[in-house]
Amino acid sequence: MGPIHRRRPDLKALTGLRGLAAAIVALAHFKMPMPYYLNWPNAAVDLFFCLSGFTLAYAYPRNSFQFSNFMVARIARLYPLYLLTLVITGAMWLFLAPANYLREAAVFDLVLQLPLLNSWPIIGSGVHWNTPAWSISVEWFCYILLFPILLQLRAPRSVAAKLLCIMGLSTAAHLMFTNYFDVRTLAVQLYVPESQWSYWVNLCRGVCGFTAGWIVFASFEKRDGLYVFCTRYSAAIWAGFVVILTLGYYGLVASQAVLFLLPLIVLAATAQTSASSRLLASHVLHFLGLISYSVYMVHLIVFAVFVRFAPDHWPVLTYTVLIVTTLVVSTVTYFKIEVPARDAIRRLAHRRSTAPEGTEFPEPAAVHPTAVRFPQSGC
């Protein structure tokens, strides 16, 4: 019998922050006319990585961590919906794949997408049929290789050392993105980027963001000076975020520079009394956070259906129906696919771990989704 893992209180503002990030990505993919302060989809994905580093460190203390239980929980959380959307988009590409996307390449991509390995440099091509799923592959790397290592390490002790590490990680991710990010490496086509570093950009972003989230968790746990500053001046941090986006809008800085503030925003959101945390923890944003994984994974599929049947020039009403439809579909997939599949996998794993040796269990039934047309996207 392993150590008992006690669930910690829910930090609702972090859930709302995840919902906000998912909404930013979806709205950008919908190509909606948006104000510049809502146009940061690439940084929103970096925010996912930072949130994952923090929340996993929060949920899995070092002294009670069991890798097998952790992996069951991660598979149950990610894989059912990931597999469903992979099947749907794979069926679509059977009919819409470009001529230069060879059958051999498609088979190779499928083999590596199934175990979530296709965004891993050297072994994977980076292509994902459901484009946003590249970040799930990167998160998978962080789960099975990075997080167990971080749990064995000690986070920097002093505030200065924490800030130095966070800024160093953010600088590395920012430089890799601004110099080598090439969205065409994600496209379903035969493409070779100018620099081989382009294959490493997304993994670098994930590792840096995840590690930065782990570091700010250490600050949260100690309630040190960095925690006090972020929670006390959360409004100033968000104001700085908007200032960077404003400067980026006028071409004075790269908008992606907001990623330097993402770890501080995550830490600031742990204060339940600040105005920004209360907003993020509101019923609307908290619910959006609960269904955020579904929003992230299905929004392009919904968009594909609208692209297929709607006219070329969309009025406001069409965008409104698109958003509402995405939310409805995401709610259904969350309650009818995510939650039941997650619970079923966890129950099955528990039964197998407690059953006498030699006991056999029936396999769960397969899901047979329907194919839809699917557009190419970048984030």
C-alpha positions as CSV (number, residue, x, y, z in Angstrom):
1,M,0.0,0.0,0.0
2,G,1.5,3.3,-1.1
3,P,1.3,6.6,0.7
4,I,-2.1,8.3,0.8
5,H,-2.5,11.2,-1.6
6,R,-4.7,13.9,-0.2
7,R,-6.4,16.2,-2.6
8,R,-5.5,19.9,-2.0
9,P,-8.1,22.7,-2.1
10,D,-9.0,23.8,-5.6
11,L,-7.4,27.1,-6.7
12,K,-10.3,28.3,-8.8
13,A,-8.5,31.3,-10.3
14,L,-6.0,29.0,-11.9
15,T,-8.8,27.0,-13.4
16,G,-10.3,30.2,-14.8
17,L,-6.9,31.3,-16.1
18,R,-6.7,28.0,-18.1
19,G,-10.2,28.7,-19.4
20,L,-9.1,32.2,-20.5
21,A,-6.1,30.8,-22.3
22,A,-8.2,28.2,-24.1
23,A,-10.7,30.9,-25.2
24,I,-7.8,33.1,-26.5
25,V,-6.5,30.2,-28.7
26,A,-9.9,29.3,-30.0
27,L,-10.9,32.9,-30.9
28,A,-7.6,33.4,-32.7
29,H,-8.1,30.2,-34.8
30,F,-11.6,31.4,-35.6
31,K,-9.9,34.4,-37.2
32,M,-12.3,36.7,-35.4
33,P,-11.6,40.5,-35.5
34,M,-10.4,41.0,-31.9
35,P,-8.8,43.9,-29.9
36,Y,-5.1,43.5,-29.5
37,Y,-5.3,42.8,-25.8
38,L,-7.1,39.5,-26.6
39,N,-4.7,38.5,-29.4
40,W,-2.0,36.5,-27.8
41,P,-2.7,32.8,-28.8
42,N,0.9,31.7,-28.8
43,A,1.6,33.1,-25.4
44,A,-1.7,31.4,-24.2
45,V,-0.2,28.0,-25.1
46,D,3.0,29.0,-23.1
47,L,0.6,29.8,-20.2
48,F,-0.8,26.3,-20.4
49,F,2.8,24.9,-19.9
50,C,3.4,27.2,-16.9
51,L,0.1,26.3,-15.4
52,S,0.8,22.6,-15.8
53,G,4.2,22.9,-14.0
54,F,2.5,24.7,-11.1
55,T,-0.6,22.6,-10.8
56,L,1.2,19.3,-11.0
57,A,3.7,20.4,-8.3
58,Y,0.7,21.5,-6.3
59,A,-1.2,18.2,-6.8
60,Y,1.7,15.7,-6.4
61,P,3.9,16.4,-3.4
62,R,7.3,14.8,-3.5
63,N,6.8,12.6,-0.4
64,S,3.6,10.9,-1.8
65,F,4.4,10.8,-5.5
66,Q,3.9,7.4,-7.2
67,F,4.8,7.4,-10.9
68,S,2.3,4.6,-11.8
69,N,-0.6,6.4,-10.2
70,F,0.5,9.7,-11.8
71,M,0.6,8.1,-15.2
72,V,-2.8,6.5,-14.9
73,A,-4.2,9.9,-13.9
74,R,-2.5,11.7,-16.8
75,I,-3.6,9.1,-19.3
76,A,-7.2,9.2,-18.0
77,R,-7.1,13.0,-18.2
78,L,-5.7,13.4,-21.7
79,Y,-5.9,10.4,-23.8
80,P,-9.7,9.6,-24.4
81,L,-10.5,13.0,-26.0
82,Y,-7.1,13.1,-27.7
83,L,-7.7,9.8,-29.4
84,L,-11.2,10.7,-30.4
85,T,-10.1,13.9,-32.1
86,L,-7.2,12.1,-33.7
87,V,-9.6,9.6,-35.3
88,I,-11.9,12.4,-36.5
89,T,-9.2,14.5,-38.0
90,G,-7.4,11.4,-39.4
91,A,-10.6,10.4,-41.2
92,M,-10.8,13.9,-42.7
93,W,-7.2,13.9,-44.0
94,L,-7.9,10.7,-45.9
95,F,-9.9,12.9,-48.3
96,L,-8.3,16.4,-48.0
97,A,-4.5,15.7,-47.5
98,P,-2.4,17.6,-50.0
99,A,-0.7,15.7,-52.8
100,N,2.8,16.1,-51.3
101,Y,1.7,14.5,-48.0
102,L,2.7,10.9,-48.9
103,R,1.0,7.8,-47.5
104,E,4.3,6.8,-45.9
105,A,4.5,10.1,-44.0
106,A,0.9,9.7,-42.9
107,V,1.5,6.3,-41.5
108,F,4.6,7.5,-39.8
109,D,2.8,10.4,-38.3
110,L,-0.1,8.2,-37.1
111,V,2.3,5.7,-35.4
112,L,3.9,8.6,-33.4
113,Q,0.7,10.5,-32.8
114,L,-0.9,7.5,-31.1
115,P,1.6,7.5,-28.2
116,L,1.8,11.3,-28.2
117,L,5.4,11.4,-29.5
118,N,5.2,13.3,-32.7
119,S,6.3,16.7,-31.3
120,W,9.4,15.2,-29.8
121,P,12.4,16.3,-31.9
122,I,14.6,13.6,-33.6
123,I,11.9,10.9,-33.4
124,G,8.8,12.9,-34.5
125,S,8.0,15.1,-37.5
126,G,6.0,17.7,-35.5
127,V,2.9,17.2,-37.6
128,H,-0.5,16.7,-35.8
129,W,-3.7,16.1,-37.7
130,N,-5.5,18.0,-35.0
131,T,-3.1,20.9,-35.0
132,P,-3.5,22.1,-31.3
133,A,-2.5,18.6,-30.2
134,W,1.2,19.4,-30.7
135,S,1.2,21.0,-27.3
136,I,-0.4,17.8,-25.7
137,S,2.6,15.9,-27.1
138,V,5.0,18.4,-25.5
139,E,3.1,18.2,-22.2
140,W,3.4,14.4,-22.4
141,F,7.2,14.9,-22.6
142,C,7.0,17.1,-19.5
143,Y,4.9,14.6,-17.6
144,I,6.9,11.4,-18.1
145,L,10.5,12.8,-18.3
146,L,10.7,16.3,-16.9
147,F,8.3,16.3,-13.9
148,P,9.8,13.2,-12.1
149,I,13.2,14.8,-12.4
150,L,12.0,18.1,-11.0
151,L,10.5,16.3,-8.0
152,Q,13.9,15.1,-7.1
153,L,15.4,18.5,-7.3
154,R,15.2,21.5,-4.9
155,A,13.9,24.7,-6.3
156,P,16.1,27.8,-5.9
157,R,15.9,29.0,-2.3
158,S,16.2,32.8,-2.6
159,V,13.8,35.1,-4.4
160,A,16.7,36.5,-6.4
161,A,17.7,33.0,-7.6
162,K,14.0,32.2,-8.4
163,L,13.7,35.4,-10.5
164,L,17.0,34.7,-12.2
165,C,15.9,31.2,-13.2
166,I,12.5,32.4,-14.4
167,M,13.9,35.1,-16.5
168,G,16.5,32.8,-17.9
169,L,13.9,30.2,-18.9
170,S,11.6,32.9,-20.3
171,T,14.5,34.3,-22.3
172,A,15.4,30.9,-23.8
173,A,11.8,30.3,-24.8
174,H,11.4,33.8,-26.2
175,L,14.5,33.7,-28.3
176,M,13.8,30.2,-29.6
177,F,10.3,31.3,-30.6
178,T,11.2,34.7,-32.2
179,N,14.2,33.3,-34.1
180,Y,13.1,29.8,-35.1
181,F,9.4,29.2,-34.8
182,D,8.0,28.1,-38.2
183,V,4.3,27.3,-38.2
184,R,4.7,25.3,-41.4
185,T,6.4,22.5,-39.4
186,L,3.0,21.7,-38.0
187,A,1.3,21.5,-41.4
188,V,0.1,18.3,-43.0
189,Q,2.5,18.5,-45.9
190,L,6.1,17.6,-46.8
191,Y,8.1,20.5,-45.5
192,V,11.7,21.1,-44.3
193,P,12.4,24.3,-42.4
194,E,15.4,26.5,-43.0
195,S,16.8,25.7,-39.6
196,Q,16.7,22.4,-37.7
197,W,16.2,24.4,-34.5
198,S,12.6,25.0,-35.7
199,Y,11.9,21.4,-34.7
200,W,13.0,22.1,-31.2
201,V,11.1,25.4,-30.6
202,N,7.9,23.9,-29.2
203,L,9.6,21.4,-26.9
204,C,11.8,24.2,-25.6
205,R,8.7,26.4,-24.9
206,G,7.1,23.5,-23.0
207,V,10.1,22.6,-20.9
208,C,10.9,26.3,-20.0
209,G,7.3,27.1,-19.2
210,F,6.7,24.0,-17.2
211,T,9.9,24.5,-15.2
212,A,9.0,28.1,-14.6
213,G,5.6,27.0,-13.2
214,W,7.4,24.5,-10.9
215,I,9.6,27.3,-9.6
216,V,6.8,29.7,-8.8
217,F,5.0,26.8,-7.0
218,A,8.0,26.7,-4.7
219,S,7.5,30.4,-4.1
220,F,3.8,29.8,-3.4
221,E,4.7,27.0,-1.0
222,K,7.1,29.1,1.0
223,R,5.0,32.3,0.8
224,D,8.3,34.2,0.1
225,G,8.9,37.7,-1.1
226,L,8.1,36.8,-4.7
227,Y,4.7,35.4,-3.7
228,V,4.0,38.5,-1.6
229,F,4.9,40.8,-4.4
230,C,2.8,39.0,-7.1
231,T,-0.3,38.6,-4.9
232,R,-0.1,42.1,-3.6
233,Y,0.5,43.8,-7.0
234,S,-1.4,41.5,-9.3
235,A,-3.2,44.4,-10.9
236,A,0.2,46.0,-11.8
237,I,1.4,42.7,-13.3
238,W,-1.8,42.5,-15.5
239,A,-1.3,46.1,-16.4
240,G,2.2,45.3,-17.6
241,F,0.8,42.5,-19.6
242,V,-1.5,44.8,-21.4
243,V,1.3,47.4,-21.9
244,I,3.5,44.8,-23.7
245,L,0.6,43.8,-25.9
246,T,0.0,47.5,-26.7
247,L,3.6,48.0,-27.6
248,G,3.5,44.9,-29.7
249,Y,0.4,46.2,-31.5
250,Y,2.4,49.3,-32.5
251,G,5.4,47.2,-33.5
252,L,7.7,48.4,-30.7
253,V,8.2,45.0,-29.1
254,A,7.4,41.4,-29.9
255,S,4.0,40.6,-28.4
256,Q,5.4,37.2,-27.4
257,A,7.4,39.0,-24.8
258,V,4.4,38.7,-22.5
259,L,5.7,35.2,-21.6
260,F,8.1,36.9,-19.2
261,L,5.1,37.8,-17.1
262,L,3.3,34.5,-17.3
263,P,4.9,32.8,-14.2
264,L,4.1,35.9,-12.2
265,I,0.5,35.9,-13.4
266,V,0.1,32.3,-12.4
267,L,1.6,33.1,-8.9
268,A,-0.6,36.2,-8.6
269,A,-3.7,34.1,-9.4
270,T,-3.2,32.0,-6.2
271,A,-4.3,35.0,-4.1
272,Q,-8.1,34.5,-3.7
273,T,-8.8,38.0,-2.5
274,S,-7.4,40.1,-5.4
275,A,-9.8,41.6,-7.9
276,S,-8.1,39.6,-10.8
277,S,-8.4,36.3,-8.9
278,R,-12.0,36.9,-8.1
279,L,-12.7,37.6,-11.7
280,L,-10.8,34.5,-12.8
281,A,-12.6,32.4,-10.2
282,S,-16.1,33.7,-11.3
283,H,-18.6,31.0,-12.3
284,V,-18.3,31.7,-16.0
285,L,-14.5,31.6,-16.2
286,H,-14.2,28.7,-13.8
287,F,-16.6,26.6,-15.8
288,L,-14.7,27.6,-19.0
289,G,-11.6,26.3,-17.2
290,L,-13.3,23.0,-16.5
291,I,-14.1,22.5,-20.1
292,S,-10.9,24.1,-21.4
293,Y,-9.3,20.9,-22.6
294,S,-12.4,20.1,-24.6
295,V,-12.5,23.7,-26.0
296,Y,-8.8,23.4,-27.0
297,M,-9.2,20.0,-28.7
298,V,-12.5,20.4,-30.5
299,H,-12.7,24.0,-31.5
300,L,-10.9,23.6,-34.8
301,I,-13.2,20.6,-35.7
302,V,-16.3,22.8,-35.1
303,F,-14.7,25.6,-37.1
304,A,-14.1,23.1,-39.9
305,V,-17.8,22.4,-40.1
306,F,-18.6,26.1,-40.3
307,V,-16.0,26.7,-43.0
308,R,-17.5,23.9,-45.0
309,F,-21.1,25.1,-44.9
310,A,-21.0,28.9,-44.1
311,P,-20.3,31.6,-46.8
312,D,-16.9,33.1,-47.2
313,H,-17.7,36.4,-45.4
314,W,-19.1,35.9,-42.0
315,P,-21.3,38.4,-40.2
316,V,-21.2,38.8,-36.4
317,L,-24.1,36.4,-36.1
318,T,-22.1,33.6,-37.7
319,Y,-19.2,34.1,-35.3
320,T,-21.7,34.2,-32.4
321,V,-23.2,30.9,-33.5
322,L,-19.7,29.4,-33.9
323,I,-18.7,30.4,-30.4
324,V,-21.9,29.1,-28.9
325,T,-21.7,25.8,-30.8
326,T,-18.1,25.3,-29.7
327,L,-19.1,25.8,-26.1
328,V,-22.0,23.4,-26.4
329,V,-19.9,20.7,-28.1
330,S,-17.1,21.2,-25.6
331,T,-19.6,20.9,-22.7
332,V,-21.0,17.7,-24.1
333,T,-17.5,16.2,-24.7
334,Y,-16.5,17.1,-21.2
335,F,-19.4,15.6,-19.5
336,K,-20.0,12.7,-21.9
337,I,-16.5,11.7,-22.9
338,E,-13.8,13.3,-20.7
339,V,-15.3,12.7,-17.3
340,P,-16.8,9.2,-17.9
341,A,-13.7,8.0,-19.7
342,R,-11.4,9.4,-17.0
343,D,-13.4,7.8,-14.2
344,A,-13.6,4.5,-16.0
345,I,-9.8,4.3,-16.6
346,R,-9.1,5.1,-13.0
347,R,-11.6,2.5,-11.8
348,L,-10.1,-0.1,-14.1
349,A,-6.6,0.7,-12.9
350,H,-7.7,0.5,-9.3
351,R,-9.4,-2.9,-9.9
352,R,-6.3,-4.3,-11.6
353,S,-4.0,-3.0,-8.8
354,T,-6.2,-4.6,-6.0
355,A,-7.4,-7.8,-7.8
356,P,-5.8,-11.2,-7.0
357,E,-3.2,-12.3,-9.5
358,G,-4.7,-14.0,-12.6
359,T,-8.0,-12.0,-12.6
360,E,-9.1,-11.0,-16.1
361,F,-11.1,-8.0,-17.0
362,P,-13.1,-7.2,-20.1
363,E,-11.7,-4.5,-22.4
364,P,-13.7,-1.2,-22.7
365,A,-15.8,-0.7,-25.9
366,A,-14.3,1.4,-28.7
367,V,-15.5,4.8,-29.8
368,H,-16.4,5.3,-33.4
369,P,-16.4,9.1,-34.2
370,T,-17.6,10.7,-37.4
371,A,-15.3,12.6,-39.9
372,V,-15.6,16.3,-40.6
373,R,-13.7,18.7,-42.8
374,F,-10.8,20.3,-41.0
375,P,-8.8,23.5,-41.8
376,Q,-5.1,24.1,-41.4
377,S,-4.1,26.2,-38.4
378,G,-1.0,27.4,-36.7
379,C,-1.1,27.5,-32.9
